[in-house]
Structures are given as C-alpha cells and as structure tokens.
C-alpha cells in the first residue's frame, strides 16, 4: 500500500463514525417525514402528499423511489391510512411503472385504480390531482390527446369550483393546461390558462419566465406580433435578471423568429446567433436543433444556400440522435416540421426537387398529425362533452340541494311542531303545578290560620282556666285566713274545724279530672312541652311534671300550693327535690329554665 492509499484509508476510517451518524440522522429525519405524512389530517394532508411526491419522490433514482414508497406504505398500512395508500398506488404507477419502467399499460392501470380509490374515499381533490397528472402523462408520453384532455378537464372543473388558490401548485397546474392547448394549436384557450397561471403564486422565477414566453408564442401563432413581442421582451428581461442562459437563448430565438416571419433577416440573425451560443452553452440538443434550423433558414433566405444546407444537415443529425435516445417531447415534432419545411426550400434552391418533395411530404405528415389533434381541441368536442357533463352534475346537484332543502324544511317544520307541543305541554304542566301549588299554599294557609286560631283559642282557654284556678286559690286562701282569724277570736269546736278542713281538702283545684283538662289545654298552648320534658328528664314523676307545667305558666308557690292541695312548704320541698333531680346549680333559676323550655 503506497502513502496516498494509506492516507486515504486512514481518513476514511476516521470519518466512518461521522458518516454513520449523518446517515442515521438522515434516516431518522426521513422516517419522521413519512410518519408526519400519515398522521396529517384534513385538506393539508393532500397538499403535503402532493408536495412530497412532486418534490421529494420525483427527484429520486428509480430504486430509491421504490424503497421510499415501500417504507411509506408500511407506515400507512399500519395506521390504515387509505388516503396515503391511494397516493402510493398512483405514484407507483406514474413514476415506477410508467416513467421509470416504461410499462405504460400497467402504470396507467395503477393510476386509474388510485383514482377509483380516492373517489371511493370521497377525496375529490385528491382524485383531481391524480387525474391532472394522468392527463398530462397521457399527452406527453402516451400520446393520447383524448384521454389527456378528458382527465385534465375533469381535474380543472374541480379545481376551478373550489378555487385554484386552495390548490397545491396552482400556477403549475394551469401552466400545464396551457401547454396542452398550445400543442393542440388552440392558442386562444392556451393563452387563457397561461394568463390564469400568472395570477397565482410562482414556485420559482423560471416558471414565470416560461409562462411569459408561452403567451408570446401563442400570440405569435395568432399573428398578433405586437403582443407576442411584448411578452417575449418581458420574458427576456426576467431571464437576464436571473442570468438564466437557457431562457435568454430561447427568448432571443423567439424574437428572431418574429423577425423571420416579417422577412427581416438582418435583424433576426443576431438574435438567432445568440440563441445558438446559449444552446451550446447549456448543451441542450433540442435548442441547438431549433437554433441551427433558424440560422439555416436565414442563410437560405440571404442567398447562402450552401451554408444553410450545411446547418440544416447538422440539425437533422442531432434531431435523429435525440429521437433514437428515447421518447420525444411534443415540441420536437414542431421542430421537426419546421426543419423539414426549411429543408424542402433548401433542396429546391439547390435544384434537387425530388428531395425537396420528400421533405415537404414529411413536413405535411407532421402538420396533418398536429392538425388532427388541433381539430380535437378546436372543435371543443371533449370540452363540450365535459361542459355538458358538468351541467348535468350541476342540475343533479341542484336537484339534490332542492330535495335536501325540502327535507330540511320538513325537518324544521317537524321540529317546530314538536317544540310547540313540548312548550304547550310544559306550559300546561307548569300551570297545573302552579295551580296545585297555589291550592297547597291556600290549604297550608288555612291550616296555619286554623292552627293559629286553635292556638290562640287554647291560650285564651288556658288563660281563663288559670284565672279560675287563681280565683279559687285566692278564695281558699281567704277562707283559710278567715278561719285562722276566727280561731284566734272564737275558738271553734274540734268537730266543726275538722269538717271545714275536710271540705277545703276536697276543694283541691287540680283534681285528676282537672289535670286532664288542664294538660289538654296546656299542650295546645305549648305544643310538645311534655314530650320534650320527658325526653330531656325521663325520670320525673307525674307530680313533678305538674309542678314543671305550673312553673312554665309563671305561678308562684302560694298559687301552686292552693292548686295542688298541698302546703307552701311542700311546694318548696318539691321545688328543691326537682332542682336536684335535674341537676340545676344554685345560680340557675328554675322559673327561667322552664319559661324558656
């Protein structure tokens, strides 16, 4: 191993961990991107998928595309993400099968399957993206203009209805529509879409330059030279600012062609020479062919048939090589037609009419092919068909909306009637409840009034009863006083005194019958007194209970003694016994306790 090899080996060995770390970071970032695509929701999900497929997936090599789609499919299947799975199927058909694998039928079948899936999933915008891409593929690669317009117009009607401002890459979508119409020689329709494209945000300056140039081309084909020149100059101005050599050359060539149309060969030549130099600089075969053809035309028209023929042969050789290398874009058929027309004039100028006729025939064939496609567009067969379809869809939609409006109206009427019934029932219930509540309140008020009247009556009766008792007590007390006085003045025989005392004892106020009546009146006047007394002091005797009730009424000991037919001394003892029984301290008063009881 020499020193250089050894140095290179050691550098690689030292950098290996960093390379692995960067690779792992890139892989992790890629996995996060794929997971985010699957986890996204709403309209943004479709936009993110389109952006990823057009900007990330499209730029990868064939095997990398397959690997990326497989990784995304694994995550989408795990999450049962039908929207992402539809995109995977479509772009597998477009990129892997059709564009990379050149298996057009299989690729188109997958793309159509994805469109069906999107429509089944009710993803109208996603289906429209797919149809637009499929239509463009039909036009540029499958050479099927009918299917191209069919799919692209279907997509356009969806985008136009929802608004191109809500569509991913609206400028690119409209630019493609203009491109298709231009190459179908429907220049007015092409200009409509190109100008609409200008009204939307551009993803880059090159698209802006290209659209301005395309508008100029359309005006040139419509023989509106001033408008064509204006747009070519605008396009060239932006190309110069951007230092875009390819577009500077293309713009120069288009301006030169304008002069050629007016047979101003001296003014056309410097523009065509600049076009040729720029084409060589960017090494673009198609542009070199177009520039050589125009230079050959100028040489021929300015009397230098030999140089013109040489330039045309060089262009033909390059064009044949380009055709052999693969599928040719639509523009090259226009270049070939132009080349063969100029060739026919060149051979005729050189006296070879046979060759001139052959080239003229070939140019006519290409022209006829282009015109056949142009007729398809200019007769607006497909456009009318889809406009009719759109009209039918609108009628169907209006009918459905009308039916929905009728159903909604019926629904609202039913809701209104139901609400009215509910309100009436609730009102009736409320009125009934209010009436019942009022009746209850009236009844309660009556009962309350009755109870209050009864209470008042009971208190009045009790008061009267107490007054009677007091009067009796006072009478007895008076009799006893008088007897005491008489006994002092005139001694009474023992037998007579015994009779009087017996009669006094029989005059005891609170007899058993009196007590029952008294208790009844007392209970009415002081509801729950005896029940509470029994609950708080369960050990009281009937005599003690009577004493408590008399204390409650505020009677003094003298009145109590007279009512109960015992001496005042006995009342005093009974009160002391009651205080001990209910554990009343010396500071507490028995009268106050039972008055507040």
Buried (B, 14 or more C-beta within 10 A) or exposed (E): EEEEEEEEEEEEEEEEEEEEEEEEEEEEEBEEBBEEBBEBEEBEBBBBBBEBBBEBBEEBEEEEBBEBBEBBBEBBEEEEBEBBBBBBBBBBBBBBBBBBBEBBEEBBBBBBBBBBBBBEBEBEBBBBBBBBBBBBBBBBBBBBBEBBBBBBBBBBBBBBEBEBEEBBBBBBBBBBBBBBBBBBBBBEBBBBBBBBBBEBEBBEBBBBBBBBBBBBBBBBBBEBBEBBBBBBEBBBEBBEEBEBBBBBBBBBBBBBBBBBEEEEBEEBBEBBBBBBBBBEEBEBBBBBBBBBBBBBBBBBBBEBBEBBBBBBBBBBEBBEEBEEEEEBEBBBBBBBBBBBBBBBBBBBBBEBEEBBEBBBEBBBEBBEEBBEBBEBBBEBEBBEEBEEEBEEEEEEEEEEEEEEEEEEEEEEEEEEEEEEEEEEEEEEEEEEEEEEEEEEEEEEEEEEEEEEEEBEEBBEBBEEBBEEBBEBBEEBBEBBEEBEEEEEEEEEEEEEBEEBEEEBEEBBBBEEEBBEBBBEBBBBBBEEBBEEBEEEBEEBEEEBBBBBBBBBBEBEBEBBBBBBBBEBEBBEEBBEBBBEEBEBEEEEEBEEBBEEE
